[in-house]
Amino acid sequence: MVTTTEYTECYCAAITVVMATRFGLIFWSELIGELAIKVTN
């Protein structure tokens, strides 16, 4: 049986990972986009 505290910690960790992944993807896509513009110009 999982306690409420453990569930909450797991849930918070999952949200953190999702947010970090989303931020990372946005960051890298923008970075690659800027590099592509510099290369093509």
C-alpha positions as a Markdown table, in Angstrom:
| # | Residue | x | y | z |
|---|---|---|---|---|
| 1 | Met | 0.0 | 0.0 | 0.0 |
| 2 | Val | 1.4 | 3.4 | -1.0 |
| 3 | Thr | 1.0 | 6.2 | 1.6 |
| 4 | Thr | -0.4 | 9.6 | 0.6 |
| 5 | Thr | 3.0 | 11.3 | 1.2 |
| 6 | Glu | 4.8 | 8.8 | -1.1 |
| 7 | Tyr | 2.2 | 9.3 | -3.8 |
| 8 | Thr | 2.4 | 13.1 | -3.5 |
| 9 | Glu | 6.2 | 13.0 | -3.7 |
| 10 | Cys | 6.0 | 10.7 | -6.8 |
| 11 | Tyr | 3.4 | 13.0 | -8.4 |
| 12 | Cys | 5.6 | 16.1 | -7.8 |
| 13 | Ala | 8.6 | 14.4 | -9.2 |
| 14 | Ala | 6.7 | 13.3 | -12.3 |
| 15 | Ile | 5.5 | 16.9 | -12.8 |
| 16 | Thr | 9.0 | 18.2 | -12.4 |
| 17 | Val | 10.3 | 15.8 | -14.9 |
| 18 | Val | 7.6 | 16.7 | -17.4 |
| 19 | Met | 8.2 | 20.4 | -17.0 |
| 20 | Ala | 11.9 | 20.0 | -17.3 |
| 21 | Thr | 11.5 | 17.9 | -20.4 |
| 22 | Arg | 9.1 | 20.4 | -22.0 |
| 23 | Phe | 11.4 | 23.3 | -21.1 |
| 24 | Gly | 14.4 | 21.4 | -22.5 |
| 25 | Leu | 12.6 | 20.6 | -25.8 |
| 26 | Ile | 11.5 | 24.2 | -26.2 |
| 27 | Phe | 15.0 | 25.5 | -25.4 |
| 28 | Trp | 16.7 | 23.1 | -27.8 |
| 29 | Ser | 14.2 | 23.7 | -30.6 |
| 30 | Glu | 14.7 | 27.4 | -30.3 |
| 31 | Leu | 18.5 | 27.0 | -30.1 |
| 32 | Ile | 18.6 | 24.8 | -33.2 |
| 33 | Gly | 16.2 | 27.2 | -35.0 |
| 34 | Glu | 18.5 | 30.1 | -34.3 |
| 35 | Leu | 21.5 | 28.1 | -35.5 |
| 36 | Ala | 19.7 | 27.1 | -38.6 |
| 37 | Ile | 18.9 | 30.7 | -39.4 |
| 38 | Lys | 22.5 | 31.8 | -38.9 |
| 39 | Val | 23.8 | 28.9 | -41.1 |
| 40 | Thr | 21.3 | 29.6 | -43.9 |
| 41 | Asn | 22.0 | 33.4 | -43.9 |
